[in-house]
Amino acid sequence: MVIFPQRAEQWDAIDKELCRLVDRLCATGYHHILEVELRFTEVKADVGKHDFTKFLPKFREKGVVTVIDAVHNDRILHSSTQNR
């Protein structure tokens, strides 16, 4: 079970750690794009009102962020590949 971070500071910490991971992988010769998938297991009716482009902004420069509605047949709510 994954707890969805509610505070901006928690997201900032995750964002920084993911960037550090990508940097370490690149330093070892790994040159593929890392993808992070956020899966909502509880979806409220107003999920469409969220601005998913604000999730993990620094990591988006180095990798891909995909937001999935796991409740409704893994429907993709957002993918940062759409903005590349």
C-alpha positions in Angstrom: 0.0 0.0 0.0 1.4 3.4 -0.9 0.4 6.5 1.0 -0.2 9.5 -1.4 1.8 12.5 -0.1 -0.5 15.4 0.8 2.0 18.1 1.6 4.1 19.9 -1.0 7.3 19.2 1.1 6.8 15.5 0.7 6.4 15.8 -3.1 9.6 18.0 -3.2 11.6 15.4 -1.4 10.4 12.6 -3.8 11.1 14.9 -6.8 14.7 15.5 -5.6 15.3 11.8 -4.8 14.1 10.8 -8.3 16.4 13.4 -9.9 19.3 12.1 -7.9 18.5 8.5 -8.9 18.5 9.5 -12.6 21.8 11.4 -12.2 23.4 8.3 -10.5 22.1 6.0 -13.2 23.4 8.3 -15.9 26.8 8.4 -14.2 27.0 4.6 -14.4 26.2 4.6 -18.1 22.5 4.0 -18.0 21.0 6.1 -20.8 17.3 5.1 -20.8 14.4 7.3 -19.7 13.1 6.5 -16.3 9.3 6.5 -15.9 7.4 7.1 -12.7 3.8 5.8 -12.6 1.4 7.3 -10.0 -1.6 4.9 -9.6 -4.7 6.2 -7.9 -6.5 3.4 -6.2 -9.2 5.7 -4.9 -10.5 8.2 -7.4 -12.9 11.0 -6.5 -15.3 12.5 -9.0 -13.3 15.7 -9.3 -10.1 14.1 -10.3 -10.2 15.9 -13.6 -9.8 19.2 -11.8 -6.2 18.4 -10.7 -3.3 19.9 -12.6 -1.1 16.8 -12.9 1.6 18.8 -14.7 2.7 20.1 -11.3 3.6 16.6 -10.0 7.4 16.1 -9.9 8.4 19.1 -12.0 12.2 18.6 -11.7 12.0 14.9 -12.5 9.8 15.6 -15.6 12.9 17.3 -17.1 14.8 14.0 -16.9 12.1 11.3 -17.0 8.4 10.6 -17.6 5.5 10.9 -15.2 2.3 9.0 -15.9 -0.8 9.3 -13.7 -3.2 6.3 -13.8 -6.7 5.8 -12.5 -6.4 2.2 -11.3 -10.0 2.1 -10.2 -11.3 2.5 -13.8 -9.4 0.0 -15.8 -6.0 1.7 -15.6 -7.2 4.8 -17.5 -4.4 7.2 -18.1 -5.2 10.6 -16.6 -2.0 12.3 -17.6 1.3 11.5 -19.2 4.2 13.9 -19.4 5.2 12.3 -22.8 2.2 14.3 -24.2 4.2 17.5 -23.5 7.5 16.4 -25.2 
